Amino acid sequence: MRRSRGPSLAILLLLACAACLGSRSTRSHPDRSLITREEIEATGFRNAFEVVEALHSNWLRARRAEASPGQPGEVLVYLDGTRLGGVETLRTIELGPVVYIRHFDGMAATARWGLDHGQGVILVSTHPM
């Protein structure tokens, strides 16, 4: 008499998938444009600049290729929808009330905030998403 392997194969596949999920990195979310409250707390830093510099230093640099002719531009910083200025203003943002920090590349920032945002935006929020 021949035995079916269907159910045992399904169980093996399920266990293999569970093992793959368990071996993922400690990063709790796949969004590379987001720094969560949990990640902020884990750093132990004092201000938003230190967190971004440690976790995503590339967010702090303007890209030459995306600059407008005659106007190099800079990465801009917003706190809860209010434009603060360039990346150095991140040093003035204490982390206590910060819920998340999100990066918008030049295209996304231009679409959301306008033409002078071609180098991108770092949005710091004290409100839940």
N, C-alpha and C positions, 0 to 999 in steps of 0.2 A: 504494500500500500504506500502511495506517495503522499508526503506531507507538504502542505502549502507553506511557502516562506513569506507570504504577504505580510501578515501581522508582525513577525519578528523583524523584517526588513524596515517596516515603518517605525518601529520602536527604535531601532538603531539610528535611523535618520533623524528622528526627534532628539535623541541623546546627543548626536553629533552637532545638531544645530544649537542646542542648549550650551554645549561646551564652547562653541564659537562665540556665542553671545557673552558668556562668562569671561572670555579672554580678551575682550575689548579693552581699550585704554581706560584710564581712570576718568577721562573727560566724560562728563555725564550727558553731553549733548553734541550733536554733529555739526552745529552751526559755527563755522570758523570766524564769523563776523560778530560774535557775541561773547562777552565776558559776563558770567552770571554772578549773583550775590555770593554763592558758595565759593566760586573761584576767587573772588575779591577777598573774602574772609580768610581763605587758605594762604594768601600771600603774606599777610601781616604787615603790609605797607601802610603808609600814612595818607597818601594822596593818589588821585587818579592817574597822574603822570607816571608814577612809579609802577603802578599795576600794568598800564598799557606798555610801558617800556620793557617790563619783565616778560609779559605774556605774548605781546604782539608788537614788537618794536617797529616792524614794517609799516604799521598804521601811522606812525609819526612822520614819515618821510613823504615829501611831494614827489611825484613822478614827472621827470622832465618831458617825456613824450606827450603827456596830457596837458602841459601848460599851453596857454594861449600865446601867440606871437606877441612879443612886447610886454607881456604880463605873466610873470612866472607863476603867481598864485601860491597858495599854501593850503595845507590841510586845516580845516576850520573845526572849532569845537562849539557844540551846543549843550546847554544844560537845561533840560526840561523845555525845549523849544526856544530858548533864548540864546542868541548868538553871543559867545563870549570873546572870540578872537582865534588866534593861532594855537598850536599845540602847547605852548608854554603856559597857557591859562589852565591847563589840566593840573598844574602844580597847586593851584588855589582851591581845588575841589577836594574837600575832606571826604573820606569814604563812608562815614557813619550812615548817612541817609541814602547812599547810592544803592539802587536795586540792580541795575545792569549798565553795561557800557557796550555800545554797538558801533561798528564801523560801516560806513557806506562808501563804496568806491566812487570814482568821479562821475560815472554815468548815472548811478542811482542817486547820488547827491544832487547832481544837476537837475535831474527829473523832479526831485522833491523840493529843493530850495532855490534853484535858479542857476543861471549861467556862470556866476562867479564862484561856483562850488566844484569846479572841475577837478580839483586835487583830492576831493573826498571830504567826508565829515566824520568826526567822532562825536556820537551822541551819548551823553551821560544822563541817565534818568533816575529820579528818585521815586518814580511811580511804577507800579507793576505794568507789565505788557498787556 
